[in-house]
Amino acid sequence: MKLKLFTASAMALALVAGTAACTQAELPPRELSEETTSLFANVPTGDGYFATDSELPFQTPDFSKINDEDFEPAFEQAMEIHNAEIAAIKNNPAEANFDNTIVALEISGSMLSRVANVFFALTGANTNDTLDGVNERVSPKLTAHGDAITLDPDLFARVKSVYDARDSLDLNTEDMTLLERTYDDMVHAGALLTAEQKEEVKKINTALSEKTTKFGVTVREATVDNALVVDSREELAGLSDSDIENAAKAASERGLGGKFVIPLQNTTQQPLLPELENRDVREKLFKLSVNRADQGDSNDTRVLLAEIASLRAQKAALFGEPDWASYTMYDRMAKEPKTALDFMEQMVGPLAETQRREAGLLNEQIKKDGGDFTVQPWDWYRYANQVRKEKYDLDESLVTPYFQIDNVLEKGVFHAATELYGITFEKRDDIPVYHEDVTVYTVFEEDGSELGLFYFDPYQRPSKRGGAWMSTFVDQSHMYDTKPVIYNVLNIPKAAEGEPQLVSFDNVNTLFHEFGHALHGLFADQNYRSISGTATARDFVEYPSQVNEMWATYPSILQNYAKHHETGETIPTELIEKIEAAAKFNQGYDFGEVVEAALLDMKWHALSPEEAAAIDTPEKVDEFERKSLEELGLEIGLVPPRYRSTYFNHIFSSPAGYSSGYYSYLWTEMLDRDSRKWFMDNGGLTRENGDHYRAEVLSRGGTMDYFEMFDNFAGREPDVGPMLEARGLTGDGE
């Protein structure tokens, strides 16, 4: 998952997605003019660590000089400076033009960006009570600060005057994109609303900021609090010695010496469920997961999420939109809810049939195993693995020993990037990091010039929220002469002391996926930070990362990194063939839980204000979720969504986030699978193909229409067929 938590320009202008490409001739990159820089001559300067750019290479943060106590005063100071910069822009007596208005807005808020980029990286990857407290206090202030800018009538008047004259200006494609996006996003924020409506939007935005921040914190606490606790080693029969040792260590860290604790991960299904032999323990772990945030205690998020849905519906109505989905999808590749829903509905019939067929296979396996019950969600993966092993002769335990994490990263992920794009990597130990588990690499172009900096933070810990993501400490910009500083964060269980750090094949895919985001950021080639790299539409940004997963099993790459940690033997070709064949099995669950989550997201955000307001109790939240899922026609009793509403951080833990956008993972998988077909049709892993993909997709940022971008790469419109085929949904799944 690509996550851009905050940039100063995003706070000011909500610059999160692209607009139609301009067809004017390209001009040289724009440099900062004296007219623009002189605007801020009388703006006060800040003090403290964040007042100036970091002196480290690439302007990367110096974590040896940053303390938790620095952030709140730095935020306050940075917002004051940003306000002064905005005042200088809007009070400028000179006639508004592209430089003194649009570019000036783009460069404003530099200190605020520096503070926020570090702060939100830490609250995601290495938080604590102090940072959480700052987050709760500062988030509504940041929202109000952004609203004051985007809803300022005098500022908008200047932007509009430049926008209205755009056809007569000597602008290149990127200039025009920045101008159009600045205007469109201010309109989307409420610039054309009445004064009364603007005040209402500000109130809603502040409330959303408070409630979504609280949702995220509550879910994290609920996830920690609802870990499975057992009294004896025997109850964990089936787990490896390493897993049991980790469970004992987790219990000890919680002051539960002598017991065993299995922490929850962010998804409904839990990684260790299939290995647990005790069915009662499996059921208990599953129910702790699925009910983590709906127990009527301090961790219950049901009323909170209903309030968030209601506020969003109210905000959409102020803009004349029927629902939040219609309002928020204005800048997406799909453009409107119907396009996304029609796309997903193509999958429901084949998926429902697959779920029923696979459930039948699992029930047969349960009987064969001596069980006297029918499959339940806590049983599904255990027996699916048995069927997979029997059907495809695949034993997952025989796969993991070939995937040692350093080899996967350096001889797999990095090697593939070198083969495709000519870039190389050098580990460095002179850059301070925010946690001892983090590793830093300099990335070089083929000619030896520096491309950027890459941070790798792989391991699960209580201070880190669930999931995996990429974001930036520093954005690429030709205007600022800054190179990208990228970080990847994952949640791989850390091996016990002295044990080799092995990872599952799923985690191998995650490493390749997140580095696909990193490549998208590293190859950014834009003048302006706000449309640089991964600053693309929500339903496009996952596409390059998914494409990068294809190289995980590409023969020449696989042979380079998949070495048995004890024998050094390369993973047998037949084992990979089994993995790929088996990948089409269990799509009833693997694919079903994602489709259900995506459709559930759209259901919450298709509510009118009246419908949303009527869902005002925990019981009504449960009823709405159940009814919404039942209407899908899928086997929800056996296959619950990947996230229930109560812990669906993607859509409820930020004012917008992935709301009305979780379908993006499916949409971009369509683009991904069609792109994989293009690569294989054109010779697979070659420098020529890599350079073409870099030129037409990875280097483009958010500077052009996404359908046009895909067509420039593949020479055709995207086709859903390769995706359905890859998922085993075009036949019987054999």
N, C-alpha and C positions, 0 to 999 in steps of 0.2 A: 504494500500500500504506500502510495506517495502522500506525504502529509506536509503541507505548508501551513504552519501554525500562525505565522504572522509576518508581515513586512510593513514598514511604515507606509508605503504607498498603498498597500492593501487596506490598512486602517483608514487611510484618507479617502480612497476612491474605490475600494472593493474590486480591485483589478484581478479577477480570477479566471477569466476565460477570453477566448479570441473572438474576433469579428471577421466579417467577410474581407477577403484580400483585396487590396487596391491594385489596379492594373497599371498604375503609372510606372514610368521607368525608374530603376534603382538609382539612387544618388549616394555619394560617399557618406560614411557614418557621421552623424552630427556631433560636433564638439560643443562643450559648454561655452556659451558666449559670455562676454563681459557683461552684457545687459542682464543676463540671468544671474550670474554670481554676485553682481553688485547689488541686487535686490536685497540680499541678506547681510549687507555690510553692517547694519546697525542692530542686527539680531543678537541678543545676549549669548555668550558662550557658556557651556556647562563646566562642571568640575567633576572629579572622581574618575574612576576607571573608564566608564562608558562615554565620557565626553569627547574622546578622540578615537580614531581608528587604532586598532591593535598594532603594536610594533612587531608582532611575530610574523613569520612568512605567510603570505596570502591574506594578511589581516585577520588571521584566525584567532579566536578568543584565547586569552591567557588565563586558564583556569587556576593557575597558581596565585593569581592576584584578585580573584573574584570570590566574594563571600555572600552568603545568603542574605545578610543584612543590607547589602548594597542595592538590591533590586528595587525595593519600594521607593526610596528617595530618588533613585535614578529614573524610575518611571515618571514620578511627579515632575522632576526637572525637565525630562525629555518632552513631556507633553506641553509644558510652558514654552519651551523653545520652539516646538513645532507650531504652537498657536501664534507665536511672534512671526514665524516664517509665513504662515498663511495670511496674517494681517498685512505683511509687506506685499504679498502678491495681489490681494484684492484691493488694497488701498493705493496701488501704483497709479499715479496720474497719467502715465503713458497709455496709449491705446493698446488694448489686449492683442497679443500676437502669439504665435506658437511658442516662441522662446520664453517670453516673460510670463506666460500663464501655464501652458501645458508642460513644458520642460521644467519650469520652476516648481510646479506641483510634484513632478516626478522626483526631483532631488530633495524635496523638503522631508523632514522627519528622519534624518540619518541617525541621530542619536537614539531616537525611539526605536528604530529598526535594530540597532546594535543591542540594546537592552533586551528587546523582546525575543530576538532570535536565540539568544543564549537562555533566557528565562524559560521559554516554552520548550526548549530542548530538554532542560533539566526537569521540568515538571512532568514530562513524558517519560524520561529515561532514568532519572535518579532523584526522585522527589523526596520530601520529608514534610513534617508537620509545619515547619516554618514556611517553606515554599508554597504549600497548599493554602496556608492562611493568606499569604500575599496574593495568591491567585484569586481567592474569593473576594478579596478587597479591591484588587486592581482591575479585574475583568470588567465590572460594570463601568468603571471610570474610563477604560479604554473604549468601550462601546459608546459612551456619551461623547468622548473626544472625537471619535470618528464621525458620529452623527452631526456634531457641530460643524464639521468641515463639509461633509457631503450635502448637508441641508442648508448651507449658507447661501442666501439668495444673491448676495453681491458677488461671491466667488463664482457661482453658477452663471451669472450674467456674463462674466468674462469668458468662461469656458464656452458658453453658447455662442458668443459673438465670433470666436475663432472657428467653432464648428460650422456655423452658418456660412462662413467664407471659405470652407475647406477646398472647394473645387478650384478656387483661384490661387491657392497657395502652392508653393513649389515643394511639395512633400513627397518623400519616397514611401514605399510600402509600409515600412515600420513606423515612420512618423504618422502616417494616416491611421494605422491600427491603434497607436497610442491615443491619438485625438478622438477617434470614434469610440474607443473603449472608455476613455475618461468621461465623455459625454453620456454614453449609454448607461454607464454604471451610476452616475450621479442621478440620472432620471430614474433608474431602477431603485435607487436609495430614497427617492422622494422629492427630487428637486422641482418637479412640476406640480406637486401637491399644494393645497392651500396652506396658509400658516397654521390653521387649526389642525389639519391633517398631519403636518410635519411634527407638531408637538405630540400628537398621538403616536406617531411612528417612533419618536425618541423614547417615549415611555415604554412602548412595547419592546424596543430593542434593549433597553436597560433591564427590563424584567427577564427577557430571554437570556441575556448574558448571565444574570444572577442564577437563573434556574438551570440553565444548561451546565454551568460550572458546578453547581451543586449536584446535578445528576452524575457528572463524571466522577466527582469525589466520592459520592455515595456508592456508586457501582464498584469503585476500586476497594472501598472499605468492605462492602458486601462480599466481594470476591475473596478478600483476605479472611474475613470472619467465618465464611462458610466452607473452609477447608475441611476435608474428611479427616476425622481423628479416630484411630482405632487403638485398642489396648494391646494387641498381641501381633507378633510377627506372623503367626499362623493365618491371621485374617487377610494377609497380603500375599498368600500363596499364589504363585504364578509370576510374580514380579521378579526381576533380576536382583542379585545381591546389591548392585549399585543403586537401583531404585529404592530398595528397602533401606539402605544406608542413608540415602538422601531424605527419606521419610523420617528416619530417626533424628537426623540433623535438624530438619524443619521443626520437629516437635520440641527438640531441645532449645532451639532459638525462641520458641514461644513459651518457654518455661514449663514444658510438658515432658520432662525427662522420663524415659521408660515407655512412652507412648510413641505412636507413629502418625505423621501428618502428611497427607497428599494435598498440596495447594491446588486451588482451582485455576484453570486458564480461562481466557475470556470467552471462549466459545461454549455452546451447549454441550457438545460431546467433549469428553476428556481423554487425553492421550493414553492413559494407563488403563482405561476401562477394558479393552479387549484382553489384557493379560491377566486380569483378576479372575481367579477360579471360583471364588465364593460369590454366588449369585446375589445373596443379600447385601454383600458389600458393594457389588456393582450397582445395585439398585439405589443404595444409600448415596453413593458418590454421584450418580446421575441426578437424583432428586435434589441434592444439595446444589448442584450446578443449575438446574433448570428453575429452581425456586429461590435462588440466592437473594433476589431483591423484591420479593413479594410476600414477606412473612408478617406484615403488619407491625414491624418494629422500626427502629431507627434507620434500617437499611432498605425500607420499602420505598420504591421509586414510582409506584403506580399513579398516585395523584399528581406527582411532579411531572411525569411525562405527559399526562393528559393536559395539564396546564400549558406545557410547551406546545403541544399540538393545537390547542385552542388559541394561544397567542399568535402562532404562525398563521392560522386561518383568518384571524382578525386583521393581521397586517396585510395579507393578500387582498382582502376585501377593500382596504383603503386604496389599493391600486387598481380596483375594478376587476380583479381576477377572481374566478370562482373558488379557487383553493390554492394552498401553498405550492403544490406541485406545478400548477400552471404559472404561478408567479416566479418560482425559483429556477425554472428550466430555460429561461430566456437566452442564456449564454451557452447552452449545451450543444453538442453535436446533434443530438436527437431533436432538440428545439422544444418539443411539447410532449406531455404525458402520453397521449395516444400512440405516438411513434414507439415509445419505450414499451408500452403495454402490448401493443400489437406484436412487437418483436418477441416478448416473453411468452405470449399466449401460443405462439407457434410450437413451444416446447412442452406445454402442459400435457397434451394428450399422450405423446410418446413417453413422457416422464412418468405419468401415472401408471401406464401399462408396465413400464420397467420396474417401478416400485412394487407392484403386485406380484410380478414374476419373480423378482429377487426375494421378496418375503416368503414366497412358496419354497424357494430353494433353501432358505435359512431354516424354515420349519422342518423340512426334510432332514437337514443336517442335525438339528436339535434332537429329533427322534433317533437318528443314527448314533448320536452321542449318549443316548440313554435318558434324555430329558423328557419330562412329562409336562411341557408348557409350550405356549406359542411365543414367538419372538416379540420382545419389547425393545424400546430404544436402548436400554442399558445392555441388552444382549446382542444388538445388531452387529456391531463391529467384531465382536468375539467370533460369532459364527460366520460372518462374512469372510473373515480372515481364514477360517477353516475351509470354507468352500473354495476360496481363492487358492489356498495351498493345494487342495485336492484337484481342483479343476485345471489349475495352471502349473501345478507342482512348484509353487512359489512359497518359500518359507522366509518371512520378513527378517527373522533373526540371522539368516545367512547373508542378508544384503548389507546391513548396517556396518559390519566389520570392515567393509571396503571404503567407508566414507569417514575419514579422519578430517576434522574441520579445517586445519591449516592447509591440507592438500586440496580440499574442496575449494577453498577460497583462492589460494595462490596458483595451484596447478590446474584448477578447473575454471572458476569464474574469471580470474585474471588472464589465464592462458587463452580462453575463448576470445576475450576482448583484444588481446594482442594479435591473434590470428585474423580477426575480422577487421580491426581498425588500426593496427600497428602501434597501439599505445602500450607502455610498460609501466611497472610499479616498483617503488623502492620504499621499504619500511624505514621509518625513522623513529628515534627515541628521544628527540630533543623538543617535542611538542607536548606541553602539559595537557592532560586529559581530565575529564570530570569523574572518571571511575577507573580503577586499575584494570578492568577487563577490556578497556578500549584500546585499539591499535590504530595507528595513523600511517598512511602511505602518501607519498608524492606520486602523482600520475604525470607521465611524460608523453609528449607526442613522439612520433617516429623519428623526427629530426633532432630530438633531445631537448626541445623546449618544454617548459613546464606548462601542463594543462590545468592542473588543479590539485586539491588536497582531498583525501578520502579517509573518513573515520569509520571504524568497524566495531560495533558494540553488540556481541552476539548472545549473551547469556541472560537467562531468566533471573530475576531478583525481586524481592518484595517492593523495592522502591521504584520499580518500572511497571508501567501499565502494560496490559496484554497486547498481543499482536506483533506485527512487524511493520516498519515504515522507513521512509527516506525523507530527509529535509535538508536544509542548507543553513550554515552559519554565515556564509557570504555568497551573494548572488553574482553571477557573471554580468559584466557590463563593459562594453567598449568605451562608453562615455566616461566611466570612472576608472577605466583600466584595471578592473578587478577580475580575478579568476575565481571560479567556483570552489567553495569549500563545502563538501557534501558529507552527510553522515547516513549510515544504515544502522537501524536498530532492530534486533530480533529477540526472540524469547526462547532460546534453546536451553533445555535443562542442562546444568553444568555437571560434568562428570565428577564422581567422588575423587578426593585427593589421591593421586598416584595412578588413577585409571586413565586410559587413553580417551580423549575427547572425540567420541564418535557421534554421528548424527544420522537420523533417519533419512530415507529418500525424500520424504515430504520436506524436511528441512533443507536438503540439498536444493530442491526446487525453489524454496524460499530464498536461499542465498542468491541463486541466479536471478530470481524475480526482482528482489530489492536492488541488486546491482544494475538491472535494466533501468530502474529509475535513476540510479546514480549516473549511468551513461547519458541519459537524457539531460541531466543537469550539467555534467562535465562537458558535453559537446555543444552547450549553449553558445550561440554566436550572434547575440543581440546587442544593440546599443543601449536599450533601456531595461532596467532590472525587472520592472513589473510585467514584462512580456517575455522574459528570458527563460530558457530551459523548460522546466516542468510547469510553468505558469500557463497551463492550457485548460481546456474544458474538462470538467469532472468526468465526463464519459469518453475522454480521450486519453487522459493521463496514465491510466493503467495499461494502455495498449503496448507501449515499448517495453515495459517491464515483463509483460506476459510473453512477448516475442522472445525475449532473452532466455526464457526457460527452455526453449527448444534445444539449446546447445548443451544442456545438462546430460543428455543421452546421445549426443552426436558422437559417432564412433571415435574419431581422432581425439576429441576432447576427453571423452570418458576414459580412454586408454591412458591418458596423461595423468589423471588424478585419482581414479578409482582403484587404489592399491590396498590390499589387505594389510591391516595395521601390524599383523604379526609376521606374515610370510612374505609380504611385498608383492604377492601375486596380483596381476591385473584382474579385475572383475571379469568372469567368463561372459562371452557374448551371449550365450544361451540364457544366462541369468537376467541380462538386460532385456532380451526378447520376451522373457516371461513377465518382467515388470511392465513392459509396454503393452503386452497382450492383456495382462490382468488389470491395467489401468481402465479398461472399458467396463470392467465388472464393478458392481456396487455404485453405479451412477445414480441408482434410485435414491441412495442416501447422499452421496458426495455432492451430486449436482442438485438433488432435490432440496437439501437444506439451504442452499444458496438462493435458488429460485424462490423458495418460500419467504426467505428474509427480504428479498428484493420486492416481492409483491406485497408483503406486509408493510414495508416502508411506504409504498405507493398508496396503500389503503389508508394509513394514518394521515397522509398528506393530500388525500383527495376529499377530505372532510370540509364541508362548508362551516362558517362560524357557528351557525346554529347547531349543526350536528356535533361539532367538537365540544361546544359548551355543555351539551347534554351528557357527555361522558365525564362525570364529576365525582365518581367514587371508585375505590379499588375494584369493587365487584363489577362495575360497568366497564372498566378497563379490561378485566379478564374476559368479560362477555364479548366485547368488541374484537379482541384479539382472536378468541376462539371462533367467532362467526366469520371473521375475515379469512382465516385460514381454511375453514371448512368449505367456504365458497370456491376455493381454488380447485376442488375436485381431486386433490392429492391425498396421499395416505399420511395425514398429519399425526395420527395417533402413533404411528410407527416411526415417522420421520419428522420430528419437530424442526422448526427453523434454526438456522445456524446461530441466531441470536433471538431470544424472546424480546419483546418490547422493553421489558424491565431492565435489561442490561445491554441494550442495543446502542452502544456508545457511538457508533458511526453516525447515527442519525439524531441522537438526543443529547450529546455531550458538548456541543458547540452551537452557537446561534444559527448556523446553517449546516456546516459539515457536509456529510453525505446525504442529508435529508433529500428525499425524492431523487436520490442518486445512487442508491446501492445497486440498482440495475446496471450501473456502469461496469461492474466486474464482468457481467455477462455480455454486454455490448462490446466491450473491448476484447473479450475473448473471441467474439466473432471476427474482429479486425485481426487479432493475433493469428487465429487458425488459418485465415485466408492468406496472411502474410507468410506463414510457415510454408504454405503450399507454393507461394511465389519463390521463396528461397530454394526449395527443393527442385522446383521446375527449372530453376536457373543455375543449378550446379552446387547448391548447398553453401557450405562455409568457405567463402573465398573473399579475398581483399576487395575484389571488384564489387561483389554484392554488399559487403560491409560499407564500403565507401558510398555506394548508391543509397543505402538505407540511412546512413549518417547525413548525407547531403539533403535528402528529400523529406526526412522525418525528424531524426534526432537533433538536428541543428536548427530547426525552424522555430522552436518555441511556440508562442501563441500568436504568430504573425500572419496567419492566413486561414482560410476556410478549411475545415478538417476533411471534408469529402474531397476537396481539391487536392489536399496534401496526400491523401491516400491514393488518389488516382495518379498523381505524379510519381508515386513510388511503384504501385502495382500495375498501373495501366488499365484499371477497371474499378467499378464500384464494388464495395464489400459484399460478400456472399455468405449467408448463414450456413450453407451446406457443409463446408469443411469442419465447422464447429460441431454440428450434430453428428457427423461421422466420427469425429475424434472422441465424442462422449458416448459412442455406442448406441445412439438413439435413432439410427436409421434402419436398424434391423432388429435382430434378437439379442444383441449384445454379446454375441459369441466372439 
